[in-house]
Amino acid sequence: MKQDMILILDLGSEQNAQIAREIRALGVYSEIHPHDITLAEVKALPNVKGIILNGGPNRVVDGVEVDVSRDIYNCDVPVLLADHKGDAPWPADEAERGRALSNFVFGVCGAQANWNMENFIADQVELIRRQVGDRNVLLALSGGVDSSVVAALLIKAIGKQLTCVHVNHGLLRKGEPEQVVQVFRDQMDANLIYVDAVDRFLDKLAGVAEPEQKRKIIGAEFIRVFEEEARKLEGIDFLAQGTIYPDIIESGTKTAKAVKAHHNVGGLPEDLKFELVEPLKMLFKDEVRACGAALGLPDSMVYRQPFPGPGLGVRCLGAITRDRLEAVRASDAILREEFAAAGLDGKVWQYFTVVPDFKSVGVRDNKRTFDWPVILRAVNTVDAMTATVEDVPFPLLQKITARITAEVEGVNRVLYDLTPKPTGTIEWE
Ligand SMILES: Nc1ncnc2c1ncn2[C@@H]1O[C@H](COP(=O)(O)OP(=O)(O)OP(=O)(O)O)[C@@H](O)[C@H]1O
């Protein structure tokens, strides 16, 4: 490993991830570990230059104040105890906090600012080669940021020892399956299995209107398709996954409550046993994007907005029909094009279209129409717990309306969803 490290030991702070990110922003690598790590485990970590004992409101667990083992205080690297008995231990002002961190990291610990993507990629390539040897790895490649960056990293490390499986379930956005094939098969010369499962998914979903039921069918069918492909292959020992650092932090440290189990290609049958390769598990999302860009993935893949697992399936409200699904896909493509042309694509957190399962009366070329509406949604959020509606310029809304009603078959109206979260959720289903 090439980079110096500042270790954050979790003594119940709610700012562990934030402090780690801010230290990394100074160019120094930082990892969060639980408070009961042993001195031997600390010593086994590479290049630890300093330790922050990060106390906070969750320090008292079941009436007992948690602490690290005594010998960590006497460790041969500087130890900073950030705990002011219940107060926020770090300055609230970002610049002041930056100065405090910089003083400890560089002034006290003498760490080098050598955390960068080039070194990270070089380290990971070495680690992946060491873990995998001459064996083979399987990856479910959605074309989303996380699995795409894992794919690019593994292609660099082990080339054709990686097999990627991309499942086109018919619920992807316009151009996405084509882009996966073009980037990974054509440009990166990867082993890519492209599975056209469109009919299979849409047949299974036919007539199913209940949102949770739709999500379950999509999830279960995905596992089934992926499992079938995995069984056709021989000599695969590893499964690569796009687990990222927030997935791990959110699965719970010993002081914080577990937020959620981290998701991945879970649900594979017991007899399909793989060892996991998770090269992004120490990266925050912005670092995953930087890694993807450094590996040469196109911006449209690396900086794409978040997209729900069940894809367009939850934006084609109620029971999915092929014609309404096409209306969602075509209107979504127009919205994305117009937002990009107006420079809103890098600014608005998430924007998409929804097609409900009812029609309204309209008029076109002096003739009565009876068609669907398209609902536009554009929201901003920091943590996805709350969201505000983007104040889209009215002329742009009018232009998008004109294009959608002219170009998308079966649509005669366009609506803008003005609802923040709460009371609406970001997605409609
Ligand atoms: N259509 C698909 N084809 C192949 N693999 C898929 C597909 N959809 C999902 N996956 C796999 O399931 C994982 C979890 O999917 P999810 O939709 O929750 O995305 P995610 O965690 O945001 O990851 P990503 O950014 O890679 O899409 C993906 O990382 C990928 O490995």
The ligand as an SDF file (V2000), in Angstrom:
LIG
                    3D

 31 33  0  0  0  0  0  0  0  0999 V2000
  -29.6530   -5.2730  -15.2040 N   0  0  0  0  0  0  0  0  0  0  0  0
  -28.6320   -5.7540  -14.4860 C   0  0  0  0  0  0  0  0  0  0  0  0
  -27.6910   -6.5490  -15.0720 N   0  0  0  0  0  0  0  0  0  0  0  0
  -26.6630   -7.0380  -14.3590 C   0  0  0  0  0  0  0  0  0  0  0  0
  -26.4840   -6.7940  -13.0630 N   0  0  0  0  0  0  0  0  0  0  0  0
  -27.3610   -6.0230  -12.4150 C   0  0  0  0  0  0  0  0  0  0  0  0
  -28.4970   -5.4640  -13.0830 C   0  0  0  0  0  0  0  0  0  0  0  0
  -29.2030   -4.7450  -12.1840 N   0  0  0  0  0  0  0  0  0  0  0  0
  -28.5600   -4.8670  -11.0010 C   0  0  0  0  0  0  0  0  0  0  0  0
  -27.4340   -5.6160  -11.1280 N   0  0  0  0  0  0  0  0  0  0  0  0
  -26.4680   -6.0040  -10.0630 C   0  0  0  0  0  0  0  0  0  0  0  0
  -27.0430   -5.8110   -8.7790 O   0  0  0  0  0  0  0  0  0  0  0  0
  -26.2920   -4.8430   -8.0340 C   0  0  0  0  0  0  0  0  0  0  0  0
  -27.2060   -3.9790   -7.1790 C   0  0  0  0  0  0  0  0  0  0  0  0
  -28.1160   -3.3270   -8.0220 O   0  0  0  0  0  0  0  0  0  0  0  0
  -28.7610   -1.9240   -7.6450 P   0  0  0  0  0  0  0  0  0  0  0  0
  -29.7720   -1.6530   -8.6710 O   0  0  0  0  0  0  0  0  0  0  0  0
  -29.1490   -1.9360   -6.2260 O   0  0  0  0  0  0  0  0  0  0  0  0
  -27.5850   -0.9160   -7.9620 O   0  0  0  0  0  0  0  0  0  0  0  0
  -26.4290   -0.1370   -7.1910 P   0  0  0  0  0  0  0  0  0  0  0  0
  -26.1500   -0.7180   -5.8410 O   0  0  0  0  0  0  0  0  0  0  0  0
  -26.7130    1.2970   -7.3390 O   0  0  0  0  0  0  0  0  0  0  0  0
  -25.1770   -0.5450   -8.1400 O   0  0  0  0  0  0  0  0  0  0  0  0
  -24.8610   -0.0670   -9.6250 P   0  0  0  0  0  0  0  0  0  0  0  0
  -24.3870    1.3530   -9.4810 O   0  0  0  0  0  0  0  0  0  0  0  0
  -23.7930   -0.9860  -10.0740 O   0  0  0  0  0  0  0  0  0  0  0  0
  -26.1210   -0.2250  -10.4130 O   0  0  0  0  0  0  0  0  0  0  0  0
  -25.5190   -4.0570   -9.1090 C   0  0  0  0  0  0  0  0  0  0  0  0
  -24.3370   -3.4740   -8.6000 O   0  0  0  0  0  0  0  0  0  0  0  0
  -25.2160   -5.1380  -10.1200 C   0  0  0  0  0  0  0  0  0  0  0  0
  -24.1250   -5.9270   -9.6850 O   0  0  0  0  0  0  0  0  0  0  0  0
  1  2  1  0
  2  3  1  0
  2  7  2  0
  3  4  2  0
  4  5  1  0
  5  6  2  0
  6  7  1  0
  6 10  1  0
  7  8  1  0
  8  9  2  0
  9 10  1  0
 10 11  1  0
 11 12  1  0
 11 30  1  0
 12 13  1  0
 13 14  1  0
 13 28  1  0
 14 15  1  0
 15 16  1  0
 16 17  2  0
 16 18  1  0
 16 19  1  0
 19 20  1  0
 20 21  2  0
 20 22  1  0
 20 23  1  0
 23 24  1  0
 24 25  2  0
 24 26  1  0
 24 27  1  0
 28 29  1  0
 28 30  1  0
 30 31  1  0
M  END
$$$$
